[in-house]
């Protein structure tokens, strides 16, 4: 997985976040789903980079391809 995404039980309850921040991946994805572009997201979250946003998208893509284990 992308090293820019981290999950730490002591940060945001263990939700996947952009590493070194308290910005959860789902927040960035929600902004993108609402139609915001990279520039707007970077203005709203000045500690992030374009690479961080792309890592969030990569993370979402990975999760979308996971298969459920059938017991």
mmCIF file of the N, C-alpha and C atoms, coordinates in Angstrom:
data_MODEL
# 
_entry.id   MODEL 
# 
loop_
_atom_site.group_PDB 
_atom_site.id 
_atom_site.type_symbol 
_atom_site.label_atom_id 
_atom_site.label_alt_id 
_atom_site.label_comp_id 
_atom_site.label_asym_id 
_atom_site.label_entity_id 
_atom_site.label_seq_id 
_atom_site.pdbx_PDB_ins_code 
_atom_site.Cartn_x 
_atom_site.Cartn_y 
_atom_site.Cartn_z 
_atom_site.occupancy 
_atom_site.B_iso_or_equiv 
_atom_site.pdbx_formal_charge 
_atom_site.auth_seq_id 
_atom_site.auth_comp_id 
_atom_site.auth_asym_id 
_atom_site.auth_atom_id 
_atom_site.pdbx_PDB_model_num 
ATOM 1   N N  . UNK A 1 1  ? 0.840   -1.181  0.000  1.00 0.00 ? 1  UNK A N  1 
ATOM 2   C CA . UNK A 1 1  ? 0.000   0.000   0.000  1.00 0.00 ? 1  UNK A CA 1 
ATOM 3   C C  . UNK A 1 1  ? 0.882   1.240   0.000  1.00 0.00 ? 1  UNK A C  1 
ATOM 4   N N  . UNK A 1 2  ? 0.272   2.360   -0.260 1.00 0.00 ? 2  UNK A N  1 
ATOM 5   C CA . UNK A 1 2  ? 1.010   3.613   -0.369 1.00 0.00 ? 2  UNK A CA 1 
ATOM 6   C C  . UNK A 1 2  ? 1.526   4.064   0.998  1.00 0.00 ? 2  UNK A C  1 
ATOM 7   N N  . UNK A 1 3  ? 2.823   4.370   1.097  1.00 0.00 ? 3  UNK A N  1 
ATOM 8   C CA . UNK A 1 3  ? 3.382   4.789   2.389  1.00 0.00 ? 3  UNK A CA 1 
ATOM 9   C C  . UNK A 1 3  ? 2.881   6.152   2.873  1.00 0.00 ? 3  UNK A C  1 
ATOM 10  N N  . UNK A 1 4  ? 2.168   6.886   2.038  1.00 0.00 ? 4  UNK A N  1 
ATOM 11  C CA . UNK A 1 4  ? 1.623   8.180   2.455  1.00 0.00 ? 4  UNK A CA 1 
ATOM 12  C C  . UNK A 1 4  ? 0.352   8.032   3.302  1.00 0.00 ? 4  UNK A C  1 
ATOM 13  N N  . UNK A 1 5  ? -0.194  6.815   3.328  1.00 0.00 ? 5  UNK A N  1 
ATOM 14  C CA . UNK A 1 5  ? -1.403  6.557   4.107  1.00 0.00 ? 5  UNK A CA 1 
ATOM 15  C C  . UNK A 1 5  ? -1.020  5.715   5.318  1.00 0.00 ? 5  UNK A C  1 
ATOM 16  N N  . UNK A 1 6  ? -1.457  6.169   6.492  1.00 0.00 ? 6  UNK A N  1 
ATOM 17  C CA . UNK A 1 6  ? -1.118  5.462   7.726  1.00 0.00 ? 6  UNK A CA 1 
ATOM 18  C C  . UNK A 1 6  ? -2.359  5.305   8.590  1.00 0.00 ? 6  UNK A C  1 
ATOM 19  N N  . UNK A 1 7  ? -2.349  4.240   9.364  1.00 0.00 ? 7  UNK A N  1 
ATOM 20  C CA . UNK A 1 7  ? -3.423  4.001   10.316 1.00 0.00 ? 7  UNK A CA 1 
ATOM 21  C C  . UNK A 1 7  ? -2.777  3.763   11.680 1.00 0.00 ? 7  UNK A C  1 
ATOM 22  N N  . UNK A 1 8  ? -3.080  4.653   12.620 1.00 0.00 ? 8  UNK A N  1 
ATOM 23  C CA . UNK A 1 8  ? -2.499  4.582   13.963 1.00 0.00 ? 8  UNK A CA 1 
ATOM 24  C C  . UNK A 1 8  ? -3.650  4.675   14.961 1.00 0.00 ? 8  UNK A C  1 
ATOM 25  N N  . UNK A 1 9  ? -3.782  3.695   15.868 1.00 0.00 ? 9  UNK A N  1 
ATOM 26  C CA . UNK A 1 9  ? -4.893  3.731   16.816 1.00 0.00 ? 9  UNK A CA 1 
ATOM 27  C C  . UNK A 1 9  ? -4.909  4.985   17.695 1.00 0.00 ? 9  UNK A C  1 
ATOM 28  N N  . UNK A 1 10 ? -3.790  5.689   17.790 1.00 0.00 ? 10 UNK A N  1 
ATOM 29  C CA . UNK A 1 10 ? -3.714  6.904   18.604 1.00 0.00 ? 10 UNK A CA 1 
ATOM 30  C C  . UNK A 1 10 ? -4.041  8.174   17.828 1.00 0.00 ? 10 UNK A C  1 
ATOM 31  N N  . UNK A 1 11 ? -4.295  8.034   16.521 1.00 0.00 ? 11 UNK A N  1 
ATOM 32  C CA . UNK A 1 11 ? -4.609  9.192   15.680 1.00 0.00 ? 11 UNK A CA 1 
ATOM 33  C C  . UNK A 1 11 ? -5.938  8.936   14.986 1.00 0.00 ? 11 UNK A C  1 
ATOM 34  N N  . UNK A 1 12 ? -6.889  9.803   15.224 1.00 0.00 ? 12 UNK A N  1 
ATOM 35  C CA . UNK A 1 12 ? -8.223  9.713   14.605 1.00 0.00 ? 12 UNK A CA 1 
ATOM 36  C C  . UNK A 1 12 ? -8.858  8.340   14.794 1.00 0.00 ? 12 UNK A C  1 
ATOM 37  N N  . UNK A 1 13 ? -8.634  7.738   15.948 1.00 0.00 ? 13 UNK A N  1 
ATOM 38  C CA . UNK A 1 13 ? -9.247  6.451   16.251 1.00 0.00 ? 13 UNK A CA 1 
ATOM 39  C C  . UNK A 1 13 ? -8.809  5.316   15.345 1.00 0.00 ? 13 UNK A C  1 
ATOM 40  N N  . UNK A 1 14 ? -7.660  5.466   14.711 1.00 0.00 ? 14 UNK A N  1 
ATOM 41  C CA . UNK A 1 14 ? -7.151  4.410   13.837 1.00 0.00 ? 14 UNK A CA 1 
ATOM 42  C C  . UNK A 1 14 ? -7.634  4.496   12.397 1.00 0.00 ? 14 UNK A C  1 
ATOM 43  N N  . UNK A 1 15 ? -8.414  5.535   12.081 1.00 0.00 ? 15 UNK A N  1 
ATOM 44  C CA . UNK A 1 15 ? -8.855  5.698   10.690 1.00 0.00 ? 15 UNK A CA 1 
ATOM 45  C C  . UNK A 1 15 ? -7.648  5.950   9.796  1.00 0.00 ? 15 UNK A C  1 
ATOM 46  N N  . UNK A 1 16 ? -7.658  5.444   8.576  1.00 0.00 ? 16 UNK A N  1 
ATOM 47  C CA . UNK A 1 16 ? -6.563  5.744   7.649  1.00 0.00 ? 16 UNK A CA 1 
ATOM 48  C C  . UNK A 1 16 ? -6.483  7.251   7.403  1.00 0.00 ? 16 UNK A C  1 
ATOM 49  N N  . UNK A 1 17 ? -5.292  7.804   7.594  1.00 0.00 ? 17 UNK A N  1 
ATOM 50  C CA . UNK A 1 17 ? -5.060  9.242   7.420  1.00 0.00 ? 17 UNK A CA 1 
ATOM 51  C C  . UNK A 1 17 ? -3.847  9.462   6.525  1.00 0.00 ? 17 UNK A C  1 
ATOM 52  N N  . UNK A 1 18 ? -3.738  10.677  6.027  1.00 0.00 ? 18 UNK A N  1 
ATOM 53  C CA . UNK A 1 18 ? -2.520  11.058  5.318  1.00 0.00 ? 18 UNK A CA 1 
ATOM 54  C C  . UNK A 1 18 ? -1.420  11.105  6.375  1.00 0.00 ? 18 UNK A C  1 
ATOM 55  N N  . UNK A 1 19 ? -0.345  10.383  6.119  1.00 0.00 ? 19 UNK A N  1 
ATOM 56  C CA . UNK A 1 19 ? 0.739   10.254  7.093  1.00 0.00 ? 19 UNK A CA 1 
ATOM 57  C C  . UNK A 1 19 ? 1.264   11.622  7.514  1.00 0.00 ? 19 UNK A C  1 
ATOM 58  N N  . UNK A 1 20 ? 1.469   11.777  8.832  1.00 0.00 ? 20 UNK A N  1 
ATOM 59  C CA . UNK A 1 20 ? 1.983   13.023  9.377  1.00 0.00 ? 20 UNK A CA 1 
ATOM 60  C C  . UNK A 1 20 ? 0.922   14.085  9.587  1.00 0.00 ? 20 UNK A C  1 
ATOM 61  N N  . UNK A 1 21 ? -0.346  13.719  9.346  1.00 0.00 ? 21 UNK A N  1 
ATOM 62  C CA . UNK A 1 21 ? -1.450  14.663  9.548  1.00 0.00 ? 21 UNK A CA 1 
ATOM 63  C C  . UNK A 1 21 ? -2.563  13.957  10.326 1.00 0.00 ? 21 UNK A C  1 
ATOM 64  N N  . UNK A 1 22 ? -3.584  14.696  10.617 1.00 0.00 ? 22 UNK A N  1 
ATOM 65  C CA . UNK A 1 22 ? -4.798  14.123  11.198 1.00 0.00 ? 22 UNK A CA 1 
ATOM 66  C C  . UNK A 1 22 ? -5.938  14.259  10.190 1.00 0.00 ? 22 UNK A C  1 
ATOM 67  N N  . UNK A 1 23 ? -5.598  14.177  8.920  1.00 0.00 ? 23 UNK A N  1 
ATOM 68  C CA . UNK A 1 23 ? -6.586  14.296  7.850  1.00 0.00 ? 23 UNK A CA 1 
ATOM 69  C C  . UNK A 1 23 ? -6.943  12.886  7.375  1.00 0.00 ? 23 UNK A C  1 
ATOM 70  N N  . UNK A 1 24 ? -8.158  12.421  7.707  1.00 0.00 ? 24 UNK A N  1 
ATOM 71  C CA . UNK A 1 24 ? -8.566  11.089  7.262  1.00 0.00 ? 24 UNK A CA 1 
ATOM 72  C C  . UNK A 1 24 ? -8.755  11.017  5.745  1.00 0.00 ? 24 UNK A C  1 
ATOM 73  N N  . UNK A 1 25 ? -8.447  9.872   5.210  1.00 0.00 ? 25 UNK A N  1 
ATOM 74  C CA . UNK A 1 25 ? -8.593  9.640   3.767  1.00 0.00 ? 25 UNK A CA 1 
ATOM 75  C C  . UNK A 1 25 ? -10.028 9.928   3.331  1.00 0.00 ? 25 UNK A C  1 
ATOM 76  N N  . UNK A 1 26 ? -10.999 9.491   4.120  1.00 0.00 ? 26 UNK A N  1 
ATOM 77  C CA . UNK A 1 26 ? -12.397 9.654   3.697  1.00 0.00 ? 26 UNK A CA 1 
ATOM 78  C C  . UNK A 1 26 ? -12.789 11.120  3.557  1.00 0.00 ? 26 UNK A C  1 
ATOM 79  N N  . UNK A 1 27 ? -12.144 12.003  4.296  1.00 0.00 ? 27 UNK A N  1 
ATOM 80  C CA . UNK A 1 27 ? -12.451 13.439  4.169  1.00 0.00 ? 27 UNK A CA 1 
ATOM 81  C C  . UNK A 1 27 ? -12.011 13.951  2.801  1.00 0.00 ? 27 UNK A C  1 
ATOM 82  N N  . UNK A 1 28 ? -10.809 13.572  2.384  1.00 0.00 ? 28 UNK A N  1 
ATOM 83  C CA . UNK A 1 28 ? -10.318 13.995  1.069  1.00 0.00 ? 28 UNK A CA 1 
ATOM 84  C C  . UNK A 1 28 ? -11.192 13.413  -0.028 1.00 0.00 ? 28 UNK A C  1 
ATOM 85  N N  . UNK A 1 29 ? -11.556 12.151  0.106  1.00 0.00 ? 29 UNK A N  1 
ATOM 86  C CA . UNK A 1 29 ? -12.424 11.520  -0.890 1.00 0.00 ? 29 UNK A CA 1 
ATOM 87  C C  . UNK A 1 29 ? -13.787 12.202  -0.948 1.00 0.00 ? 29 UNK A C  1 
ATOM 88  N N  . UNK A 1 30 ? -14.315 12.604  0.190  1.00 0.00 ? 30 UNK A N  1 
ATOM 89  C CA . UNK A 1 30 ? -15.600 13.309  0.224  1.00 0.00 ? 30 UNK A CA 1 
ATOM 90  C C  . UNK A 1 30 ? -15.519 14.645  -0.497 1.00 0.00 ? 30 UNK A C  1 
ATOM 91  N N  . UNK A 1 31 ? -14.427 15.350  -0.296 1.00 0.00 ? 31 UNK A N  1 
ATOM 92  C CA . UNK A 1 31 ? -14.245 16.632  -1.002 1.00 0.00 ? 31 UNK A CA 1 
ATOM 93  C C  . UNK A 1 31 ? -14.175 16.400  -2.507 1.00 0.00 ? 31 UNK A C  1 
ATOM 94  N N  . UNK A 1 32 ? -13.484 15.355  -2.912 1.00 0.00 ? 32 UNK A N  1 
ATOM 95  C CA . UNK A 1 32 ? -13.388 15.070  -4.346 1.00 0.00 ? 32 UNK A CA 1 
ATOM 96  C C  . UNK A 1 32 ? -14.752 14.668  -4.906 1.00 0.00 ? 32 UNK A C  1 
ATOM 97  N N  . UNK A 1 33 ? -15.488 13.864  -4.150 1.00 0.00 ? 33 UNK A N  1 
ATOM 98  C CA . UNK A 1 33 ? -16.820 13.441  -4.592 1.00 0.00 ? 33 UNK A CA 1 
ATOM 99  C C  . UNK A 1 33 ? -17.768 14.629  -4.720 1.00 0.00 ? 33 UNK A C  1 
ATOM 100 N N  . UNK A 1 34 ? -17.531 15.661  -3.931 1.00 0.00 ? 34 UNK A N  1 
ATOM 101 C CA . UNK A 1 34 ? -18.352 16.875  -3.987 1.00 0.00 ? 34 UNK A CA 1 
ATOM 102 C C  . UNK A 1 34 ? -17.966 17.771  -5.157 1.00 0.00 ? 34 UNK A C  1 
ATOM 103 N N  . UNK A 1 35 ? -16.932 17.365  -5.895 1.00 0.00 ? 35 UNK A N  1 
ATOM 104 C CA . UNK A 1 35 ? -16.550 18.122  -7.087 1.00 0.00 ? 35 UNK A CA 1 
ATOM 105 C C  . UNK A 1 35 ? -15.397 19.081  -6.903 1.00 0.00 ? 35 UNK A C  1 
ATOM 106 N N  . UNK A 1 36 ? -14.772 19.069  -5.727 1.00 0.00 ? 36 UNK A N  1 
ATOM 107 C CA . UNK A 1 36 ? -13.639 19.970  -5.532 1.00 0.00 ? 36 UNK A CA 1 
ATOM 108 C C  . UNK A 1 36 ? -12.426 19.467  -6.312 1.00 0.00 ? 36 UNK A C  1 
ATOM 109 N N  . UNK A 1 37 ? -11.648 20.399  -6.823 1.00 0.00 ? 37 UNK A N  1 
ATOM 110 C CA . UNK A 1 37 ? -10.437 20.032  -7.553 1.00 0.00 ? 37 UNK A CA 1 
ATOM 111 C C  . UNK A 1 37 ? -9.236  20.042  -6.606 1.00 0.00 ? 37 UNK A C  1 
ATOM 112 N N  . UNK A 1 38 ? -8.108  19.598  -7.122 1.00 0.00 ? 38 UNK A N  1 
ATOM 113 C CA . UNK A 1 38 ? -6.899  19.532  -6.291 1.00 0.00 ? 38 UNK A CA 1 
ATOM 114 C C  . UNK A 1 38 ? -6.571  20.883  -5.666 1.00 0.00 ? 38 UNK A C  1 
ATOM 115 N N  . UNK A 1 39 ? -6.662  21.926  -6.455 1.00 0.00 ? 39 UNK A N  1 
ATOM 116 C CA . UNK A 1 39 ? -6.293  23.270  -5.972 1.00 0.00 ? 39 UNK A CA 1 
ATOM 117 C C  . UNK A 1 39 ? -7.125  23.683  -4.763 1.00 0.00 ? 39 UNK A C  1 
ATOM 118 N N  . UNK A 1 40 ? -8.423  23.443  -4.826 1.00 0.00 ? 40 UNK A N  1 
ATOM 119 C CA . UNK A 1 40 ? -9.307  23.802  -3.714 1.00 0.00 ? 40 UNK A CA 1 
ATOM 120 C C  . UNK A 1 40 ? -8.998  22.967  -2.476 1.00 0.00 ? 40 UNK A C  1 
ATOM 121 N N  . UNK A 1 41 ? -8.778  21.683  -2.673 1.00 0.00 ? 41 UNK A N  1 
ATOM 122 C CA . UNK A 1 41 ? -8.448  20.819  -1.541 1.00 0.00 ? 41 UNK A CA 1 
ATOM 123 C C  . UNK A 1 41 ? -7.140  21.261  -0.899 1.00 0.00 ? 41 UNK A C  1 
ATOM 124 N N  . UNK A 1 42 ? -6.156  21.594  -1.715 1.00 0.00 ? 42 UNK A N  1 
ATOM 125 C CA . UNK A 1 42 ? -4.866  22.039  -1.173 1.00 0.00 ? 42 UNK A CA 1 
ATOM 126 C C  . UNK A 1 42 ? -4.991  23.361  -0.419 1.00 0.00 ? 42 UNK A C  1 
ATOM 127 N N  . UNK A 1 43 ? -5.901  24.219  -0.847 1.00 0.00 ? 43 UNK A N  1 
ATOM 128 C CA . UNK A 1 43 ? -6.139  25.465  -0.111 1.00 0.00 ? 43 UNK A CA 1 
ATOM 129 C C  . UNK A 1 43 ? -6.786  25.177  1.238  1.00 0.00 ? 43 UNK A C  1 
ATOM 130 N N  . UNK A 1 44 ? -7.708  24.218  1.261  1.00 0.00 ? 44 UNK A N  1 
ATOM 131 C CA . UNK A 1 44 ? -8.406  23.870  2.499  1.00 0.00 ? 44 UNK A CA 1 
ATOM 132 C C  . UNK A 1 44 ? -7.547  23.049  3.457  1.00 0.00 ? 44 UNK A C  1 
ATOM 133 N N  . UNK A 1 45 ? -6.580  22.322  2.907  1.00 0.00 ? 45 UNK A N  1 
ATOM 134 C CA . UNK A 1 45 ? -5.684  21.476  3.707  1.00 0.00 ? 45 UNK A CA 1 
ATOM 135 C C  . UNK A 1 45 ? -4.243  21.781  3.295  1.00 0.00 ? 45 UNK A C  1 
ATOM 136 N N  . UNK A 1 46 ? -3.690  22.898  3.749  1.00 0.00 ? 46 UNK A N  1 
ATOM 137 C CA . UNK A 1 46 ? -2.389  23.362  3.260  1.00 0.00 ? 46 UNK A CA 1 
ATOM 138 C C  . UNK A 1 46 ? -1.210  22.440  3.564  1.00 0.00 ? 46 UNK A C  1 
ATOM 139 N N  . UNK A 1 47 ? -1.354  21.504  4.488  1.00 0.00 ? 47 UNK A N  1 
ATOM 140 C CA . UNK A 1 47 ? -0.256  20.576  4.772  1.00 0.00 ? 47 UNK A CA 1 
ATOM 141 C C  . UNK A 1 47 ? -0.193  19.445  3.754  1.00 0.00 ? 47 UNK A C  1 
ATOM 142 N N  . UNK A 1 48 ? -1.233  19.292  2.938  1.00 0.00 ? 48 UNK A N  1 
ATOM 143 C CA . UNK A 1 48 ? -1.257  18.204  1.960  1.00 0.00 ? 48 UNK A CA 1 
ATOM 144 C C  . UNK A 1 48 ? -0.562  18.604  0.669  1.00 0.00 ? 48 UNK A C  1 
ATOM 145 N N  . UNK A 1 49 ? -0.186  17.579  -0.081 1.00 0.00 ? 49 UNK A N  1 
ATOM 146 C CA . UNK A 1 49 ? 0.395   17.778  -1.417 1.00 0.00 ? 49 UNK A CA 1 
ATOM 147 C C  . UNK A 1 49 ? -0.486  17.041  -2.427 1.00 0.00 ? 49 UNK A C  1 
ATOM 148 N N  . UNK A 1 50 ? -0.235  17.325  -3.685 1.00 0.00 ? 50 UNK A N  1 
ATOM 149 C CA . UNK A 1 50 ? -0.958  16.598  -4.734 1.00 0.00 ? 50 UNK A CA 1 
ATOM 150 C C  . UNK A 1 50 ? -0.706  15.100  -4.597 1.00 0.00 ? 50 UNK A C  1 
ATOM 151 N N  . UNK A 1 51 ? 0.509   14.720  -4.237 1.00 0.00 ? 51 UNK A N  1 
ATOM 152 C CA . UNK A 1 51 ? 0.836   13.305  -4.072 1.00 0.00 ? 51 UNK A CA 1 
ATOM 153 C C  . UNK A 1 51 ? 0.015   12.683  -2.951 1.00 0.00 ? 51 UNK A C  1 
ATOM 154 N N  . UNK A 1 52 ? -0.285  13.447  -1.903 1.00 0.00 ? 52 UNK A N  1 
ATOM 155 C CA . UNK A 1 52 ? -1.126  12.951  -0.811 1.00 0.00 ? 52 UNK A CA 1 
ATOM 156 C C  . UNK A 1 52 ? -2.549  12.680  -1.311 1.00 0.00 ? 52 UNK A C  1 
ATOM 157 N N  . UNK A 1 53 ? -3.072  13.585  -2.104 1.00 0.00 ? 53 UNK A N  1 
ATOM 158 C CA . UNK A 1 53 ? -4.422  13.411  -2.653 1.00 0.00 ? 53 UNK A CA 1 
ATOM 159 C C  . UNK A 1 53 ? -4.455  12.179  -3.551 1.00 0.00 ? 53 UNK A C  1 
ATOM 160 N N  . UNK A 1 54 ? -3.457  12.030  -4.388 1.00 0.00 ? 54 UNK A N  1 
ATOM 161 C CA . UNK A 1 54 ? -3.394  10.855  -5.264 1.00 0.00 ? 54 UNK A CA 1 
ATOM 162 C C  . UNK A 1 54 ? -3.275  9.570   -4.449 1.00 0.00 ? 54 UNK A C  1 
ATOM 163 N N  . UNK A 1 55 ? -2.564  9.620   -3.328 1.00 0.00 ? 55 UNK A N  1 
ATOM 164 C CA . UNK A 1 55 ? -2.454  8.450   -2.459 1.00 0.00 ? 55 UNK A CA 1 
ATOM 165 C C  . UNK A 1 55 ? -3.822  8.077   -1.891 1.00 0.00 ? 55 UNK A C  1 
ATOM 166 N N  . UNK A 1 56 ? -4.634  9.074   -1.560 1.00 0.00 ? 56 UNK A N  1 
ATOM 167 C CA . UNK A 1 56 ? -5.992  8.802   -1.074 1.00 0.00 ? 56 UNK A CA 1 
ATOM 168 C C  . UNK A 1 56 ? -6.817  8.110   -2.150 1.00 0.00 ? 56 UNK A C  1 
ATOM 169 N N  . UNK A 1 57 ? -6.685  8.566   -3.377 1.00 0.00 ? 57 UNK A N  1 
ATOM 170 C CA . UNK A 1 57 ? -7.399  7.932   -4.482 1.00 0.00 ? 57 UNK A CA 1 
ATOM 171 C C  . UNK A 1 57 ? -6.906  6.503   -4.710 1.00 0.00 ? 57 UNK A C  1 
ATOM 172 N N  . UNK A 1 58 ? -5.607  6.320   -4.623 1.00 0.00 ? 58 UNK A N  1 
ATOM 173 C CA . UNK A 1 58 ? -5.041  4.978   -4.777 1.00 0.00 ? 58 UNK A CA 1 
ATOM 174 C C  . UNK A 1 58 ? -5.558  4.055   -3.677 1.00 0.00 ? 58 UNK A C  1 
ATOM 175 N N  . UNK A 1 59 ? -5.635  4.558   -2.454 1.00 0.00 ? 59 UNK A N  1 
ATOM 176 C CA . UNK A 1 59 ? -6.134  3.780   -1.334 1.00 0.00 ? 59 UNK A CA 1 
ATOM 177 C C  . UNK A 1 59 ? -7.589  3.365   -1.582 1.00 0.00 ? 59 UNK A C  1 
ATOM 178 N N  . UNK A 1 60 ? -8.409  4.296   -2.041 1.00 0.00 ? 60 UNK A N  1 
ATOM 179 C CA . UNK A 1 60 ? -9.812  3.991   -2.332 1.00 0.00 ? 60 UNK A CA 1 
ATOM 180 C C  . UNK A 1 60 ? -9.921  2.957   -3.444 1.00 0.00 ? 60 UNK A C  1 
ATOM 181 N N  . UNK A 1 61 ? -9.081  3.072   -4.445 1.00 0.00 ? 61 UNK A N  1 
ATOM 182 C CA . UNK A 1 61 ? -9.079  2.108   -5.543 1.00 0.00 ? 61 UNK A CA 1 
ATOM 183 C C  . UNK A 1 61 ? -8.726  0.719   -5.037 1.00 0.00 ? 61 UNK A C  1 
ATOM 184 N N  . UNK A 1 62 ? -7.741  0.648   -4.159 1.00 0.00 ? 62 UNK A N  1 
ATOM 185 C CA . UNK A 1 62 ? -7.345  -0.629  -3.570 1.00 0.00 ? 62 UNK A CA 1 
ATOM 186 C C  . UNK A 1 62 ? -8.510  -1.252  -2.810 1.00 0.00 ? 62 UNK A C  1 
ATOM 187 N N  . UNK A 1 63 ? -9.191  -0.453  -1.983 1.00 0.00 ? 63 UNK A N  1 
ATOM 188 C CA . UNK A 1 63 ? -10.311 -0.972  -1.195 1.00 0.00 ? 63 UNK A CA 1 
ATOM 189 C C  . UNK A 1 63 ? -11.453 -1.443  -2.094 1.00 0.00 ? 63 UNK A C  1 
ATOM 190 N N  . UNK A 1 64 ? -11.646 -0.769  -3.199 1.00 0.00 ? 64 UNK A N  1 
ATOM 191 C CA . UNK A 1 64 ? -12.739 -1.128  -4.112 1.00 0.00 ? 64 UNK A CA 1 
ATOM 192 C C  . UNK A 1 64 ? -12.471 -2.460  -4.819 1.00 0.00 ? 64 UNK A C  1 
ATOM 193 N N  . UNK A 1 65 ? -11.237 -2.885  -4.843 1.00 0.00 ? 65 UNK A N  1 
ATOM 194 C CA . UNK A 1 65 ? -10.910 -4.139  -5.531 1.00 0.00 ? 65 UNK A CA 1 
ATOM 195 C C  . UNK A 1 65 ? -10.815 -5.321  -4.576 1.00 0.00 ? 65 UNK A C  1 
ATOM 196 N N  . UNK A 1 66 ? -10.932 -5.072  -3.268 1.00 0.00 ? 66 UNK A N  1 
ATOM 197 C CA . UNK A 1 66 ? -10.857 -6.179  -2.305 1.00 0.00 ? 66 UNK A CA 1 
ATOM 198 C C  . UNK A 1 66 ? -12.062 -7.087  -2.490 1.00 0.00 ? 66 UNK A C  1 
ATOM 199 N N  . UNK A 1 67 ? -11.822 -8.360  -2.322 1.00 0.00 ? 67 UNK A N  1 
ATOM 200 C CA . UNK A 1 67 ? -12.874 -9.360  -2.430 1.00 0.00 ? 67 UNK A CA 1 
ATOM 201 C C  . UNK A 1 67 ? -13.295 -9.794  -1.036 1.00 0.00 ? 67 UNK A C  1 
ATOM 202 N N  . UNK A 1 68 ? -14.576 -10.042 -0.863 1.00 0.00 ? 68 UNK A N  1 
ATOM 203 C CA . UNK A 1 68 ? -15.071 -10.517 0.416  1.00 0.00 ? 68 UNK A CA 1 
ATOM 204 C C  . UNK A 1 68 ? -14.752 -12.002 0.570  1.00 0.00 ? 68 UNK A C  1 
ATOM 205 N N  . UNK A 1 69 ? -14.343 -12.372 1.755  1.00 0.00 ? 69 UNK A N  1 
ATOM 206 C CA . UNK A 1 69 ? -14.089 -13.781 2.035  1.00 0.00 ? 69 UNK A CA 1 
ATOM 207 C C  . UNK A 1 69 ? -15.425 -14.443 2.337  1.00 0.00 ? 69 UNK A C  1 
ATOM 208 N N  . UNK A 1 70 ? -15.733 -15.505 1.619  1.00 0.00 ? 70 UNK A N  1 
ATOM 209 C CA . UNK A 1 70 ? -16.975 -16.232 1.821  1.00 0.00 ? 70 UNK A CA 1 
ATOM 210 C C  . UNK A 1 70 ? -16.677 -17.398 2.755  1.00 0.00 ? 70 UNK A C  1 
ATOM 211 N N  . UNK A 1 71 ? -17.383 -17.433 3.874  1.00 0.00 ? 71 UNK A N  1 
ATOM 212 C CA . UNK A 1 71 ? -17.142 -18.505 4.853  1.00 0.00 ? 71 UNK A CA 1 
ATOM 213 C C  . UNK A 1 71 ? -18.108 -19.643 4.675  1.00 0.00 ? 71 UNK A C  1 
# 
